[in-house]
């Protein structure tokens, strides 16, 4: 299982914003930072997104890892 931050735009729902990895605690930290004290990079990533939240993805569905072996 991997954790990601997702958000919504006016056109799309459940958009991938940030890949965290296997740590739920880290996902909570990143989400908190993005909401309360975003870095310059965070601001670029979330520029048009609302309703930021944590989601989980099963390993078999983590397309961003395909071909990394």
The 8 nearest C-alpha neighbors of each residue, nearest first, counted from 0:
[[1, 57, 58, 56, 21, 55, 2, 20],
 [2, 0, 21, 20, 56, 55, 57, 58],
 [3, 1, 55, 20, 19, 54, 21, 56],
 [2, 4, 18, 19, 54, 17, 53, 55],
 [3, 5, 53, 17, 16, 52, 54, 15],
 [6, 4, 15, 16, 14, 13, 52, 51],
 [5, 7, 51, 14, 13, 50, 48, 49],
 [6, 8, 12, 48, 49, 13, 11, 14],
 [9, 7, 48, 11, 10, 47, 12, 49],
 [8, 10, 11, 7, 12, 48, 47, 49],
 [9, 11, 8, 12, 7, 14, 48, 47],
 [12, 10, 8, 7, 9, 14, 13, 6],
 [11, 13, 7, 14, 8, 6, 10, 9],
 [12, 14, 6, 7, 5, 15, 11, 8],
 [15, 13, 5, 6, 12, 7, 16, 11],
 [14, 16, 5, 17, 4, 13, 6, 3],
 [15, 17, 5, 4, 14, 44, 6, 45],
 [18, 16, 4, 3, 15, 19, 5, 44],
 [19, 17, 3, 20, 4, 2, 16, 15],
 [20, 18, 3, 2, 26, 17, 21, 25],
 [21, 19, 1, 2, 22, 18, 3, 26],
 [20, 22, 1, 2, 0, 23, 19, 25],
 [23, 21, 25, 24, 20, 26, 2, 19],
 [22, 24, 26, 25, 27, 2, 21, 20],
 [23, 25, 27, 22, 26, 28, 29, 21],
 [26, 24, 28, 22, 27, 23, 29, 19],
 [27, 25, 23, 29, 24, 28, 19, 30],
 [26, 28, 24, 30, 25, 29, 31, 23],
 [29, 27, 25, 31, 26, 30, 32, 24],
 [28, 30, 32, 26, 31, 27, 33, 25],
 [31, 29, 33, 27, 32, 28, 26, 34],
 [30, 32, 28, 34, 29, 33, 35, 27],
 [33, 31, 36, 29, 35, 34, 30, 37],
 [34, 32, 37, 30, 31, 35, 36, 29],
 [33, 35, 31, 32, 30, 36, 37, 51],
 [36, 34, 32, 33, 31, 37, 30, 38],
 [35, 37, 32, 33, 34, 38, 31, 41],
 [38, 36, 33, 41, 32, 42, 35, 34],
 [37, 39, 41, 40, 42, 36, 33, 32],
 [38, 40, 42, 41, 37, 43, 44, 36],
 [39, 41, 43, 38, 42, 44, 37, 45],
 [42, 40, 38, 44, 37, 43, 39, 45],
 [41, 43, 39, 45, 40, 44, 46, 37],
 [42, 44, 46, 40, 41, 45, 39, 47],
 [43, 45, 41, 42, 46, 16, 40, 17],
 [44, 46, 48, 42, 43, 47, 41, 16],
 [45, 47, 43, 42, 44, 48, 41, 49],
 [48, 46, 45, 8, 49, 44, 7, 9],
 [49, 47, 8, 45, 7, 6, 46, 50],
 [48, 50, 7, 6, 51, 8, 47, 45],
 [49, 51, 6, 7, 52, 48, 5, 8],
 [52, 50, 6, 49, 5, 4, 48, 53],
 [51, 53, 5, 4, 50, 6, 54, 30],
 [54, 52, 4, 3, 5, 2, 26, 55],
 [53, 55, 3, 2, 4, 52, 5, 56],
 [54, 56, 2, 1, 3, 0, 57, 53],
 [57, 55, 1, 0, 2, 60, 58, 61],
 [56, 58, 0, 60, 59, 1, 61, 55],
 [59, 57, 0, 61, 60, 56, 1, 62],
 [58, 60, 57, 61, 62, 56, 0, 65],
 [59, 61, 58, 57, 62, 56, 63, 64],
 [62, 60, 58, 63, 64, 59, 56, 57],
 [61, 63, 65, 64, 60, 59, 58, 66],
 [62, 64, 61, 65, 66, 67, 60, 18],
 [65, 63, 62, 67, 61, 66, 68, 58],
 [66, 64, 62, 67, 63, 61, 68, 59],
 [65, 67, 68, 64, 63, 62, 61, 59],
 [66, 68, 64, 65, 63, 62, 61, 58],
 [67, 66, 65, 64, 63, 62, 61, 58]]
